């Protein structure tokens, strides 16, 4: 990829993120090497905002000489950037949204590192992990108490075609006209389209405090740099805490066409909603897309029916080519959420009543051994099977775009997935459809090489 680099020092604007000497040491190259490398990777991704590259390994190799040094000043901190991507600057000044996200990354990584070694944090229990996610979001100022439910999470692919992208913008526009806020994974494609549509609608409605919340994690941010519309960026420590943050802070979810990452998110949510303790809990969930995506949505619906059954299909609604209906249905669903939480004195800003089992919260390491050992059996309870299918898709995402996953595939070959024929056949068909439709990653002129083998 072409390189144009600059050397510069930047400081935060607005609110200073004050660091202690110990925290600066942790982030310095001579301090905690792993923490420094984590921040360097996230910083490089943010500085590459807008780049049409979705491969973490490619970005890291292209800017192998990129350095970021943290200096503590009397008034706060400054970042010294060496060999930084020049596209993040205009006439020598860093773009404001990039500056904000850069210091958001610094804030989240420092706080995460601090909390993980805090005796108050209990990461050995389900309730403790949920409390940890709450504190991460609160530290990032992402929780706004007292505001009626209006945060809509939008999930979907980063490598969608132009028609699907335009449709996601139309849906975002209709949501914005109804004064609803948008939360996405903060990258390109569907993670950008609804936000872009909502910004125009919010301007029409004279909404000056519209929220465009992006939730990501270090392994994803390097492959999917934040889009510049995001005005609140939160970096969670791993994919599981990121997913829990979505469903705790979001009041309803819209799923657009996507690939394995979208399927992972969809199955994660279905697995939680299928838990008996969540049977009566309202959580509006809509699958939607333009008419050209009908076959994709139907195939995903049939996959859910074949693997998880009609009970899972009943937890969502499919709407084709109708942004206004999507927005109206979501608005109605949010009204039910508000009433439910008022009756039970639950918070509007964080869904405490939602039951999330520990199996959905523990980080899954997609090694070849762990992928091969996944229980993909008809006899598995539906909510547990959904969790295992989610882990399978998570591993494929890692093999496609995450640096550690790519290197594992290079070293050991494709992952192998084993299970009952009744599960593996529809799984293989869905994955092949993703490949045929170029939904695995951004088309780059080369044939996609699967990082998996489906074995029944």
Secondary structure as a PSIPRED ss2 file (coil, helix, strand):
# PSIPRED VFORMAT (PSIPRED V4.0)

   1 X C   1.000  0.000  0.000
   2 X C   1.000  0.000  0.000
   3 X C   1.000  0.000  0.000
   4 X C   1.000  0.000  0.000
   5 X E   0.000  0.000  1.000
   6 X E   0.000  0.000  1.000
   7 X E   0.000  0.000  1.000
   8 X E   0.000  0.000  1.000
   9 X E   0.000  0.000  1.000
  10 X E   0.000  0.000  1.000
  11 X E   0.000  0.000  1.000
  12 X C   1.000  0.000  0.000
  13 X C   1.000  0.000  0.000
  14 X C   1.000  0.000  0.000
  15 X C   1.000  0.000  0.000
  16 X C   1.000  0.000  0.000
  17 X C   1.000  0.000  0.000
  18 X C   1.000  0.000  0.000
  19 X C   1.000  0.000  0.000
  20 X C   1.000  0.000  0.000
  21 X H   0.000  1.000  0.000
  22 X H   0.000  1.000  0.000
  23 X H   0.000  1.000  0.000
  24 X H   0.000  1.000  0.000
  25 X H   0.000  1.000  0.000
  26 X H   0.000  1.000  0.000
  27 X H   0.000  1.000  0.000
  28 X C   1.000  0.000  0.000
  29 X C   1.000  0.000  0.000
  30 X C   1.000  0.000  0.000
  31 X C   1.000  0.000  0.000
  32 X C   1.000  0.000  0.000
  33 X H   0.000  1.000  0.000
  34 X H   0.000  1.000  0.000
  35 X H   0.000  1.000  0.000
  36 X H   0.000  1.000  0.000
  37 X H   0.000  1.000  0.000
  38 X H   0.000  1.000  0.000
  39 X H   0.000  1.000  0.000
  40 X H   0.000  1.000  0.000
  41 X H   0.000  1.000  0.000
  42 X H   0.000  1.000  0.000
  43 X H   0.000  1.000  0.000
  44 X H   0.000  1.000  0.000
  45 X H   0.000  1.000  0.000
  46 X H   0.000  1.000  0.000
  47 X H   0.000  1.000  0.000
  48 X C   1.000  0.000  0.000
  49 X C   1.000  0.000  0.000
  50 X C   1.000  0.000  0.000
  51 X C   1.000  0.000  0.000
  52 X C   1.000  0.000  0.000
  53 X C   1.000  0.000  0.000
  54 X C   1.000  0.000  0.000
  55 X C   1.000  0.000  0.000
  56 X H   0.000  1.000  0.000
  57 X H   0.000  1.000  0.000
  58 X H   0.000  1.000  0.000
  59 X H   0.000  1.000  0.000
  60 X H   0.000  1.000  0.000
  61 X H   0.000  1.000  0.000
  62 X H   0.000  1.000  0.000
  63 X C   1.000  0.000  0.000
  64 X C   1.000  0.000  0.000
  65 X C   1.000  0.000  0.000
  66 X C   1.000  0.000  0.000
  67 X E   0.000  0.000  1.000
  68 X E   0.000  0.000  1.000
  69 X E   0.000  0.000  1.000
  70 X E   0.000  0.000  1.000
  71 X E   0.000  0.000  1.000
  72 X E   0.000  0.000  1.000
  73 X E   0.000  0.000  1.000
  74 X C   1.000  0.000  0.000
  75 X C   1.000  0.000  0.000
  76 X E   0.000  0.000  1.000
  77 X E   0.000  0.000  1.000
  78 X E   0.000  0.000  1.000
  79 X E   0.000  0.000  1.000
  80 X E   0.000  0.000  1.000
  81 X E   0.000  0.000  1.000
  82 X E   0.000  0.000  1.000
  83 X E   0.000  0.000  1.000
  84 X E   0.000  0.000  1.000
  85 X E   0.000  0.000  1.000
  86 X H   0.000  1.000  0.000
  87 X H   0.000  1.000  0.000
  88 X H   0.000  1.000  0.000
  89 X E   0.000  0.000  1.000
  90 X E   0.000  0.000  1.000
  91 X C   1.000  0.000  0.000
  92 X C   1.000  0.000  0.000
  93 X E   0.000  0.000  1.000
  94 X E   0.000  0.000  1.000
  95 X C   1.000  0.000  0.000
  96 X H   0.000  1.000  0.000
  97 X H   0.000  1.000  0.000
  98 X H   0.000  1.000  0.000
  99 X H   0.000  1.000  0.000
 100 X H   0.000  1.000  0.000
 101 X H   0.000  1.000  0.000
 102 X H   0.000  1.000  0.000
 103 X H   0.000  1.000  0.000
 104 X H   0.000  1.000  0.000
 105 X H   0.000  1.000  0.000
 106 X H   0.000  1.000  0.000
 107 X H   0.000  1.000  0.000
 108 X H   0.000  1.000  0.000
 109 X H   0.000  1.000  0.000
 110 X H   0.000  1.000  0.000
 111 X H   0.000  1.000  0.000
 112 X H   0.000  1.000  0.000
 113 X H   0.000  1.000  0.000
 114 X H   0.000  1.000  0.000
 115 X H   0.000  1.000  0.000
 116 X H   0.000  1.000  0.000
 117 X C   1.000  0.000  0.000
 118 X C   1.000  0.000  0.000
 119 X C   1.000  0.000  0.000
 120 X C   1.000  0.000  0.000
 121 X C   1.000  0.000  0.000
 122 X C   1.000  0.000  0.000
 123 X C   1.000  0.000  0.000
 124 X C   1.000  0.000  0.000
 125 X C   1.000  0.000  0.000
 126 X H   0.000  1.000  0.000
 127 X H   0.000  1.000  0.000
 128 X H   0.000  1.000  0.000
 129 X H   0.000  1.000  0.000
 130 X H   0.000  1.000  0.000
 131 X H   0.000  1.000  0.000
 132 X H   0.000  1.000  0.000
 133 X H   0.000  1.000  0.000
 134 X H   0.000  1.000  0.000
 135 X H   0.000  1.000  0.000
 136 X H   0.000  1.000  0.000
 137 X H   0.000  1.000  0.000
 138 X H   0.000  1.000  0.000
 139 X H   0.000  1.000  0.000
 140 X C   1.000  0.000  0.000
 141 X C   1.000  0.000  0.000
 142 X C   1.000  0.000  0.000
 143 X C   1.000  0.000  0.000
 144 X C   1.000  0.000  0.000
 145 X C   1.000  0.000  0.000
 146 X C   1.000  0.000  0.000
 147 X C   1.000  0.000  0.000
 148 X C   1.000  0.000  0.000
 149 X C   1.000  0.000  0.000
 150 X C   1.000  0.000  0.000
 151 X E   0.000  0.000  1.000
 152 X E   0.000  0.000  1.000
 153 X E   0.000  0.000  1.000
 154 X E   0.000  0.000  1.000
 155 X E   0.000  0.000  1.000
 156 X C   1.000  0.000  0.000
 157 X C   1.000  0.000  0.000
 158 X C   1.000  0.000  0.000
 159 X C   1.000  0.000  0.000
 160 X C   1.000  0.000  0.000
 161 X C   1.000  0.000  0.000
 162 X H   0.000  1.000  0.000
 163 X H   0.000  1.000  0.000
 164 X H   0.000  1.000  0.000
 165 X H   0.000  1.000  0.000
 166 X H   0.000  1.000  0.000
 167 X H   0.000  1.000  0.000
 168 X H   0.000  1.000  0.000
 169 X H   0.000  1.000  0.000
 170 X H   0.000  1.000  0.000
 171 X H   0.000  1.000  0.000
 172 X H   0.000  1.000  0.000
 173 X H   0.000  1.000  0.000
 174 X H   0.000  1.000  0.000
 175 X H   0.000  1.000  0.000
 176 X H   0.000  1.000  0.000
 177 X H   0.000  1.000  0.000
 178 X C   1.000  0.000  0.000
 179 X C   1.000  0.000  0.000
 180 X C   1.000  0.000  0.000
 181 X E   0.000  0.000  1.000
 182 X E   0.000  0.000  1.000
 183 X E   0.000  0.000  1.000
 184 X E   0.000  0.000  1.000
 185 X C   1.000  0.000  0.000
 186 X C   1.000  0.000  0.000
 187 X C   1.000  0.000  0.000
 188 X C   1.000  0.000  0.000
 189 X C   1.000  0.000  0.000
 190 X H   0.000  1.000  0.000
 191 X H   0.000  1.000  0.000
 192 X H   0.000  1.000  0.000
 193 X H   0.000  1.000  0.000
 194 X H   0.000  1.000  0.000
 195 X H   0.000  1.000  0.000
 196 X H   0.000  1.000  0.000
 197 X H   0.000  1.000  0.000
 198 X H   0.000  1.000  0.000
 199 X H   0.000  1.000  0.000
 200 X H   0.000  1.000  0.000
 201 X H   0.000  1.000  0.000
 202 X H   0.000  1.000  0.000
 203 X H   0.000  1.000  0.000
 204 X H   0.000  1.000  0.000
 205 X C   1.000  0.000  0.000
 206 X C   1.000  0.000  0.000
 207 X C   1.000  0.000  0.000
 208 X C   1.000  0.000  0.000
 209 X C   1.000  0.000  0.000
 210 X C   1.000  0.000  0.000
 211 X C   1.000  0.000  0.000
 212 X E   0.000  0.000  1.000
 213 X E   0.000  0.000  1.000
 214 X E   0.000  0.000  1.000
 215 X E   0.000  0.000  1.000
 216 X E   0.000  0.000  1.000
 217 X E   0.000  0.000  1.000
 218 X H   0.000  1.000  0.000
 219 X H   0.000  1.000  0.000
 220 X H   0.000  1.000  0.000
 221 X H   0.000  1.000  0.000
 222 X C   1.000  0.000  0.000
 223 X C   1.000  0.000  0.000
 224 X C   1.000  0.000  0.000
 225 X C   1.000  0.000  0.000
 226 X C   1.000  0.000  0.000
 227 X C   1.000  0.000  0.000
 228 X C   1.000  0.000  0.000
 229 X C   1.000  0.000  0.000
 230 X C   1.000  0.000  0.000
 231 X C   1.000  0.000  0.000
 232 X E   0.000  0.000  1.000
 233 X E   0.000  0.000  1.000
 234 X E   0.000  0.000  1.000
 235 X E   0.000  0.000  1.000
 236 X E   0.000  0.000  1.000
 237 X C   1.000  0.000  0.000
 238 X C   1.000  0.000  0.000
 239 X H   0.000  1.000  0.000
 240 X H   0.000  1.000  0.000
 241 X H   0.000  1.000  0.000
 242 X H   0.000  1.000  0.000
 243 X H   0.000  1.000  0.000
 244 X H   0.000  1.000  0.000
 245 X H   0.000  1.000  0.000
 246 X H   0.000  1.000  0.000
 247 X H   0.000  1.000  0.000
 248 X H   0.000  1.000  0.000
 249 X H   0.000  1.000  0.000
 250 X C   1.000  0.000  0.000
 251 X C   1.000  0.000  0.000
 252 X E   0.000  0.000  1.000
 253 X E   0.000  0.000  1.000
 254 X E   0.000  0.000  1.000
 255 X E   0.000  0.000  1.000
 256 X C   1.000  0.000  0.000
 257 X C   1.000  0.000  0.000
 258 X C   1.000  0.000  0.000
 259 X C   1.000  0.000  0.000
 260 X H   0.000  1.000  0.000
 261 X H   0.000  1.000  0.000
 262 X H   0.000  1.000  0.000
 263 X H   0.000  1.000  0.000
 264 X H   0.000  1.000  0.000
 265 X H   0.000  1.000  0.000
 266 X H   0.000  1.000  0.000
 267 X H   0.000  1.000  0.000
 268 X H   0.000  1.000  0.000
 269 X H   0.000  1.000  0.000
 270 X H   0.000  1.000  0.000
 271 X H   0.000  1.000  0.000
 272 X H   0.000  1.000  0.000
 273 X H   0.000  1.000  0.000
 274 X C   1.000  0.000  0.000
 275 X C   1.000  0.000  0.000
 276 X H   0.000  1.000  0.000
 277 X H   0.000  1.000  0.000
 278 X H   0.000  1.000  0.000
 279 X C   1.000  0.000  0.000
 280 X C   1.000  0.000  0.000
 281 X C   1.000  0.000  0.000
 282 X C   1.000  0.000  0.000
 283 X C   1.000  0.000  0.000
 284 X E   0.000  0.000  1.000
 285 X E   0.000  0.000  1.000
 286 X E   0.000  0.000  1.000
 287 X E   0.000  0.000  1.000
 288 X E   0.000  0.000  1.000
 289 X E   0.000  0.000  1.000
 290 X C   1.000  0.000  0.000
 291 X H   0.000  1.000  0.000
 292 X H   0.000  1.000  0.000
 293 X H   0.000  1.000  0.000
 294 X H   0.000  1.000  0.000
 295 X H   0.000  1.000  0.000
 296 X H   0.000  1.000  0.000
 297 X H   0.000  1.000  0.000
 298 X H   0.000  1.000  0.000
 299 X H   0.000  1.000  0.000
 300 X H   0.000  1.000  0.000
 301 X H   0.000  1.000  0.000
 302 X H   0.000  1.000  0.000
 303 X H   0.000  1.000  0.000
 304 X H   0.000  1.000  0.000
 305 X H   0.000  1.000  0.000
 306 X H   0.000  1.000  0.000
 307 X H   0.000  1.000  0.000
 308 X C   1.000  0.000  0.000
 309 X C   1.000  0.000  0.000
 310 X H   0.000  1.000  0.000
 311 X H   0.000  1.000  0.000
 312 X H   0.000  1.000  0.000
 313 X H   0.000  1.000  0.000
 314 X C   1.000  0.000  0.000
 315 X C   1.000  0.000  0.000
 316 X C   1.000  0.000  0.000
 317 X E   0.000  0.000  1.000
 318 X E   0.000  0.000  1.000
 319 X E   0.000  0.000  1.000
 320 X E   0.000  0.000  1.000
 321 X C   1.000  0.000  0.000
 322 X C   1.000  0.000  0.000
 323 X H   0.000  1.000  0.000
 324 X H   0.000  1.000  0.000
 325 X H   0.000  1.000  0.000
 326 X H   0.000  1.000  0.000
 327 X H   0.000  1.000  0.000
 328 X H   0.000  1.000  0.000
 329 X H   0.000  1.000  0.000
 330 X H   0.000  1.000  0.000
 331 X H   0.000  1.000  0.000
 332 X H   0.000  1.000  0.000
 333 X H   0.000  1.000  0.000
 334 X H   0.000  1.000  0.000
 335 X H   0.000  1.000  0.000
 336 X H   0.000  1.000  0.000
 337 X H   0.000  1.000  0.000
 338 X H   0.000  1.000  0.000
 339 X H   0.000  1.000  0.000
 340 X H   0.000  1.000  0.000
 341 X H   0.000  1.000  0.000
 342 X H   0.000  1.000  0.000
 343 X H   0.000  1.000  0.000
 344 X C   1.000  0.000  0.000
 345 X C   1.000  0.000  0.000
 346 X C   1.000  0.000  0.000
 347 X C   1.000  0.000  0.000
 348 X C   1.000  0.000  0.000
 349 X C   1.000  0.000  0.000
 350 X C   1.000  0.000  0.000
 351 X C   1.000  0.000  0.000
 352 X C   1.000  0.000  0.000
 353 X C   1.000  0.000  0.000
 354 X C   1.000  0.000  0.000
 355 X C   1.000  0.000  0.000
 356 X C   1.000  0.000  0.000
 357 X C   1.000  0.000  0.000
 358 X H   0.000  1.000  0.000
 359 X H   0.000  1.000  0.000
 360 X H   0.000  1.000  0.000
 361 X C   1.000  0.000  0.000
 362 X C   1.000  0.000  0.000
 363 X C   1.000  0.000  0.000
 364 X C   1.000  0.000  0.000
 365 X C   1.000  0.000  0.000
 366 X C   1.000  0.000  0.000
 367 X C   1.000  0.000  0.000
 368 X H   0.000  1.000  0.000
 369 X H   0.000  1.000  0.000
 370 X H   0.000  1.000  0.000
 371 X H   0.000  1.000  0.000
 372 X H   0.000  1.000  0.000
 373 X C   1.000  0.000  0.000
 374 X C   1.000  0.000  0.000
 375 X C   1.000  0.000  0.000
 376 X E   0.000  0.000  1.000
 377 X C   1.000  0.000  0.000
 378 X C   1.000  0.000  0.000
 379 X C   1.000  0.000  0.000
 380 X C   1.000  0.000  0.000
 381 X C   1.000  0.000  0.000
 382 X H   0.000  1.000  0.000
 383 X H   0.000  1.000  0.000
 384 X H   0.000  1.000  0.000
 385 X H   0.000  1.000  0.000
 386 X H   0.000  1.000  0.000
 387 X H   0.000  1.000  0.000
 388 X H   0.000  1.000  0.000
 389 X H   0.000  1.000  0.000
 390 X H   0.000  1.000  0.000
 391 X H   0.000  1.000  0.000
 392 X H   0.000  1.000  0.000
 393 X H   0.000  1.000  0.000
 394 X H   0.000  1.000  0.000
 395 X H   0.000  1.000  0.000
 396 X H   0.000  1.000  0.000
 397 X H   0.000  1.000  0.000
 398 X H   0.000  1.000  0.000
 399 X H   0.000  1.000  0.000
 400 X H   0.000  1.000  0.000
 401 X H   0.000  1.000  0.000
 402 X C   1.000  0.000  0.000
 403 X H   0.000  1.000  0.000
 404 X H   0.000  1.000  0.000
 405 X H   0.000  1.000  0.000
 406 X H   0.000  1.000  0.000
 407 X H   0.000  1.000  0.000
 408 X H   0.000  1.000  0.000
 409 X H   0.000  1.000  0.000
 410 X H   0.000  1.000  0.000
 411 X H   0.000  1.000  0.000
 412 X H   0.000  1.000  0.000
 413 X C   1.000  0.000  0.000
 414 X C   1.000  0.000  0.000
 415 X E   0.000  0.000  1.000
 416 X E   0.000  0.000  1.000
 417 X E   0.000  0.000  1.000
 418 X E   0.000  0.000  1.000
 419 X E   0.000  0.000  1.000
 420 X C   1.000  0.000  0.000
 421 X H   0.000  1.000  0.000
 422 X H   0.000  1.000  0.000
 423 X H   0.000  1.000  0.000
 424 X H   0.000  1.000  0.000
 425 X H   0.000  1.000  0.000
 426 X H   0.000  1.000  0.000
 427 X H   0.000  1.000  0.000
 428 X H   0.000  1.000  0.000
 429 X H   0.000  1.000  0.000
 430 X H   0.000  1.000  0.000
 431 X H   0.000  1.000  0.000
 432 X H   0.000  1.000  0.000
 433 X H   0.000  1.000  0.000
 434 X H   0.000  1.000  0.000
 435 X H   0.000  1.000  0.000
 436 X H   0.000  1.000  0.000
 437 X C   1.000  0.000  0.000
 438 X C   1.000  0.000  0.000
 439 X C   1.000  0.000  0.000
 440 X C   1.000  0.000  0.000
 441 X C   1.000  0.000  0.000
 442 X C   1.000  0.000  0.000
 443 X C   1.000  0.000  0.000
 444 X C   1.000  0.000  0.000
 445 X C   1.000  0.000  0.000
 446 X C   1.000  0.000  0.000
 447 X C   1.000  0.000  0.000
 448 X C   1.000  0.000  0.000
 449 X C   1.000  0.000  0.000
 450 X C   1.000  0.000  0.000
 451 X C   1.000  0.000  0.000
 452 X E   0.000  0.000  1.000
 453 X E   0.000  0.000  1.000
 454 X E   0.000  0.000  1.000
 455 X E   0.000  0.000  1.000
 456 X C   1.000  0.000  0.000
